[in-house]
Amino acid sequence: MFNNLEQEDLKSDADRHLELALKRIKERRQQETMYFNIYSRIEVHEWLLKDPVRVTAFRDAILYNDSFKNKTVLDVGCGMGILSIFAAKAGAKKVLAVDAASITDYAHRIVHDNGFGNVITVIRGKVEDIELPADIDKVDIILCDWMGSCLFSENMLDSLIFARDKWLSAGGHIFPDSAQLYVAAIQGQDQDLGFWHDVHGFDLSAIRRRCESLAVMERVTGCQMMSQACLVKSLDLYKEQRQSADFRSFYELKVTRNGWVHALVAYFDVGFSKTPQGIGFSTSPCAPWTHWIQTVFYLETPLPVKAGEVIKGVFGLKASKDSIFDLEVDIFVDFEGSQKSVTSQQAFVLSSSLAVDGV
């Protein structure tokens, strides 16, 4: 039997756990509200629509594809509804366009303005919370532009997997249905962080430490590449499970030319296998610009390299413990070069590119 003091301690522990759980739920709701408020802004969707690589790939994968004819389609995160309109134009029998942001008000108008009101139904809500119309149990196709910076930021992959498991019919299709994440070594410029050591005579180096831990969204060009790329994660969207954004992968980067390596860069490719043309696109530095650009991880110690040398290490990625839409990345570097040997480990935070850019 517990005495009164032990019972009070147990009750106190339970109260603390409950208080912490409620706090986390509140913080998650606040983060979701901020996220969906950002995606309610017209300029965000204008920015996405002005990405020709993204829009052309989805357009061609849908419009020139007979598999959409007379099918029921679910568009997860529909935004202004352009993918839903592509599907309706491709002959879909019914399209369900779902988004939790208030941009659905415009999507509803756009759908009717373009004469697809009898095919497309716009539904506002998180896909995890909504129910499909009573006469629809399953869908034949899921459309979802789920990719974020470094492929996994913004945590939308879990929403796609939820929709797939709940509503996609046996033999149904997902667009896109494959993705690969790569890392490579690049030449750049040393981060100018010494400024923080002396700001009008004051030491602000705490800011420097924070800046050193941030992954940076930058446009990297092919001429900055210093190594071959290495695949660190491959996704098959028909098989992936929730929390796929939690992995560690070994990498080996073979250096292709002499010079300095200042950072590692991450980029991704996606594919639409259920298309006659085998459509896909890349966010590689060597490929045309996309709004995703690239994710750069600056090294504390730049590496002097020669062609043929190898940079080895481990790339680890997981969802942030502080924000459901951000990522935490750990990079271990093991380099034995002819001029210098470096072993290091750095931890980075990748914040949602929308929040960072203030789009």
Secondary structure as the mmCIF struct_conf table of DSSP 4:
data_model
#
loop_
_struct_conf.conf_type_id
_struct_conf.id
_struct_conf.beg_label_comp_id
_struct_conf.beg_label_asym_id
_struct_conf.beg_label_seq_id
_struct_conf.end_label_comp_id
_struct_conf.end_label_asym_id
_struct_conf.end_label_seq_id
HELX_RH_AL_P HELX_RH_AL_P1 ASN A 4 ILE A 38
TURN_TY1_P TURN_TY1_P1 TYR A 39 SER A 40
HELX_RH_AL_P HELX_RH_AL_P2 ILE A 42 LEU A 49
TURN_TY1_P TURN_TY1_P2 LYS A 50 LYS A 50
HELX_RH_AL_P HELX_RH_AL_P3 PRO A 52 LEU A 63
TURN_TY1_P TURN_TY1_P3 TYR A 64 TYR A 64
HELX_RH_3T_P HELX_RH_3T_P1 ASP A 66 PHE A 68
TURN_TY1_P TURN_TY1_P4 LYS A 69 ASN A 70
STRN STRN1 THR A 72 VAL A 76
TURN_TY1_P TURN_TY1_P5 GLY A 77 GLY A 77
TURN_TY1_P TURN_TY1_P6 GLY A 79 MET A 80
BEND BEND1 GLY A 81 GLY A 81
HELX_RH_AL_P HELX_RH_AL_P4 ILE A 82 LYS A 89
TURN_TY1_P TURN_TY1_P7 ALA A 90 GLY A 91
BEND BEND2 LYS A 93 LYS A 93
STRN STRN2 LYS A 94 ASP A 99
BEND BEND3 ALA A 100 ALA A 101
TURN_TY1_P TURN_TY1_P8 SER A 102 ILE A 103
HELX_RH_AL_P HELX_RH_AL_P5 THR A 104 ASP A 113
TURN_TY1_P TURN_TY1_P9 ASN A 114 GLY A 115
TURN_TY1_P TURN_TY1_P10 GLY A 117 VAL A 119
STRN STRN3 ILE A 120 ARG A 124
BEND BEND4 GLY A 125 GLY A 125
TURN_TY1_P TURN_TY1_P11 VAL A 127 ASP A 129
TURN_TY1_P TURN_TY1_P12 ALA A 134 ASP A 135
BEND BEND5 ASP A 137 ASP A 137
STRN STRN4 VAL A 139 CYS A 144
STRN STRN5 GLY A 148 GLY A 148
TURN_TY1_P TURN_TY1_P13 SER A 149 CYS A 150
STRN STRN6 LEU A 151 LEU A 151
TURN_TY1_P TURN_TY1_P14 PHE A 152 GLU A 154
BEND BEND6 ASN A 155 ASN A 155
HELX_RH_AL_P HELX_RH_AL_P6 LEU A 157 TRP A 167
STRN STRN7 LEU A 168 PHE A 175
BEND BEND7 PRO A 176 PRO A 176
STRN STRN8 SER A 178 ILE A 186
HELX_RH_3T_P HELX_RH_3T_P2 GLY A 194 HIS A 197
STRN STRN9 VAL A 199 VAL A 199
TURN_TY1_P TURN_TY1_P15 HIS A 200 GLY A 201
STRN STRN10 PHE A 202 PHE A 202
HELX_RH_AL_P HELX_RH_AL_P7 SER A 205 GLU A 212
TURN_TY1_P TURN_TY1_P16 SER A 213 SER A 213
STRN STRN11 LEU A 214 LEU A 214
STRN STRN12 VAL A 216 GLU A 218
HELX_RH_3T_P HELX_RH_3T_P3 GLY A 222 GLN A 224
STRN STRN13 MET A 225 MET A 225
STRN STRN14 SER A 227 SER A 227
STRN STRN15 CYS A 230 ASP A 236
TURN_TY1_P TURN_TY1_P17 LEU A 237 LYS A 239
TURN_TY1_P TURN_TY1_P18 ARG A 242 GLN A 243
BEND BEND8 ALA A 245 ALA A 245
STRN STRN16 ASP A 246 LYS A 254
STRN STRN17 VAL A 255 VAL A 255
BEND BEND9 ARG A 257 ASN A 258
STRN STRN18 GLY A 259 PHE A 272
TURN_TY1_P TURN_TY1_P19 SER A 273 LYS A 274
BEND BEND10 THR A 275 THR A 275
TURN_TY1_P TURN_TY1_P20 PRO A 276 GLN A 277
STRN STRN19 ILE A 279 SER A 282
TURN_TY1_P TURN_TY1_P21 PRO A 285 CYS A 286
BEND BEND11 ALA A 287 ALA A 287
HELX_LH_PP_P HELX_LH_PP_P1 PRO A 288 TRP A 289
TURN_TY1_P TURN_TY1_P22 HIS A 291 TRP A 292
STRN STRN20 GLN A 294 VAL A 305
TURN_TY1_P TURN_TY1_P23 ALA A 307 GLY A 308
STRN STRN21 VAL A 310 ALA A 319
BEND BEND12 LYS A 321 ASP A 322
TURN_TY1_P TURN_TY1_P24 ILE A 324 PHE A 325
STRN STRN22 LEU A 327 GLU A 336
BEND BEND13 SER A 338 GLN A 339
STRN STRN23 SER A 341 LEU A 350
HELX_RH_AL_P HELX_RH_AL_P8 SER A 353 ASP A 357
TURN_TY1_P TURN_TY1_P25 GLY A 358 GLY A 358
#
